[in-house]
Amino acid sequence: MVVVSNATSKFLESSHPDLAAVINPLNSTARVNQLTASLSKSTILPSELKELRGEATRLVKWSPRDARAYSLLAETSRRGGREREAKLQYLTALVVAPTEINALMNRLKSSAMEGDLGETVERLDIILRRWPRYFDNVKPALEALATDPTGNRLLREKLAAKPAWRWPALLHLLKSVEGAQLARQLLADERANGHEVNVDEVAQTIKYLIQHKTYFEAYRLFLLTLTESEREKMSFVFNPDFQLKPDRRAFNWRVKRQIDADVSLPYRPADKSRGGLSVRFLGTPAKLGNVFQTLSLPSGMYRFSATVSGRNLKLPKGLFWEIYCSTTGQKLSRAPFEPGSYRDKPITESFAVPATDCPLQTLLLRTGMQATSWNARYHGTAIVHQVRVVKQI
């Protein structure tokens, strides 16, 4: 009979804690749920709070090893204006169980208000390791730490240890200017200390730095996080001979999926002839515009050049290398390909970067087709062996 009663009480402790506590008065979880539900009411009269405090006190006596009981008692103390007593009770809960979530959340908030940012970061770390579903609840703490110089440093040190919650924390922090600067400094420090950096983290940080209009910091982060082999490919156009793979970083080549043409980067021919970037058209209309790179050119005069080859190219609406201001869309240069078949043909175009409203530029390979028309079908293969941008004196 006792076994049946205990099992029934256990079954009901979440859905009907009052009934579960009647069936088995020693079911501490049922009493915790019962008291939690009572404290969750929108309005609690002083007389009711006094009664709840008595219930919490008895719960502590019945279950001295249940940290939840101390947290509930602390909550009744806090609501009754006994702040110092509540703090001690929350701390006692954490002595009994260092991961008790209610006590952790209280100490997270209180330590931040008290200026103990070291404790704030430690409590935050425990919460997100043990209770990742509480991430939304700690977002304000992340934001507050990012805006405080000491908190910023302590949070970066914790993130540098690569906890499991690092990626979601960075994604949230990047939405603010202060958070994006924190991520930038974190990644730059890791690279400076000889550690490998995550390309996706770098790409996202650069993306948000650009969105926050901190263009110089975005480009500088790209440069600082390059590997040794990548640094060898650095010029006004990164990876100008297309020997490295594209990725999601703004200042690297980016290739988005598109059904109008078959794009290969890097392209390495089977006959070991000169490779680079290959665009094979499929005999269909082609609104190409999926191969591009963000540039960071100071104002001045430049010359764009490319070495290209063509195989039976038919380009009814043209194929171009185009450069335009990323923020305004102002066109700066357009260098066209010729139709037909040829090898290692140079194409060049001079252009000027204005002194205002053009902090970043986009280098884009595109066709001139605006609307799909089957009367304008693209055929053949274009191979770009190399592109260069050189400043003119």
Buried (B, 14 or more C-beta within 10 A) or exposed (E): EEEEEBEBBBEBBEEBBEBBBBBBEEBBBBBBBBBBEBBEEEEBEEEEBEBBBEBBBBBBEEBEEBBBBBBBBBBBBBBBEBEEBBBEBBBBBBEBBEEBBBBBBBBBBBBBEEEBBEBBBBBBBBBBEEBEEBBEBBBEBBBBBBEBEEBBBBBBEBBBEEBEBBBBBBBBBBEBBBBBBBBBBBBBBBBEEEEEBBBEBBBBBBBBBBEBEBBEBBBBBBBBBBEEEBEEBBEBBBBBBBBBEBEEBBBBBBBEEBEBBEBBBBBEEEEEEBBBBBBBBEEBBBBBBBBBBBBBBEEEEBBBBBBBBBBEBBBBBBBBBBBBBBBEEBEBBBBBBBBEEEEEBEBEBEBEBEEEEBBBBBBBBBBBBEEEEEEBBBBBBBBBBBBBBBEEE
